[in-house]
Each structure stands twice: as C-alpha cells, then as structure tokens.
Amino acid sequence: MNADKILSSPLSTLGFSVSFCDSCEIMGFKTLEDILLILPEELVNKVGFNYNWLGELSTYLDNEGLLHLLQATPGKSYD
C-alpha cells in the first residue's frame, strides 16, 4: 500500500490494536493523516494520549517507512 493510501485509510483498517483505535477515537483521529496534521506538542497534551499509544504509532510508522512524518515540519505553526 502506498503512503497516501495508508495516511488516508481508516485507522481501524490498518491493523492497530483496539486500545490504540479507542484512544484515537477519544482524541478525534480517524486516519493517520489526522494525527500527523497536528504539532507533536499538541499531540502529547491531548486527552487520551499515552506513551504506549505513541509507541504503537511509532512502530507502525517505522515499519511502513513513514516515521519521519511524525516529526514537526519546520515552519509549521498555529500562531
């Protein structure tokens, strides 16, 4: 599956755990793209975030060769 397809697919179809998907629902995420659109600082402050969830996300992105997408984009700001 190509990166665009992975990023836009519902999280429940990508093989994540039920716990991961439940946390995503609490945080309002339906796709990986939803997660990657916010700054890392905002992500860790969301209700429902925990480091086990981040570990599962990081492992998945790494396995797909997409871990670099989790980094903040230079110049990205909501000021």
Secondary structure, DSSP 8 states (H G I E B T S, - for coil): --HHHHHHSBGGGTT--HHHHHHHHHHT-SBHHHHHTS-HHHHHTSTT--HHHHHHHHHHHHHTT-GGGGS--TT----
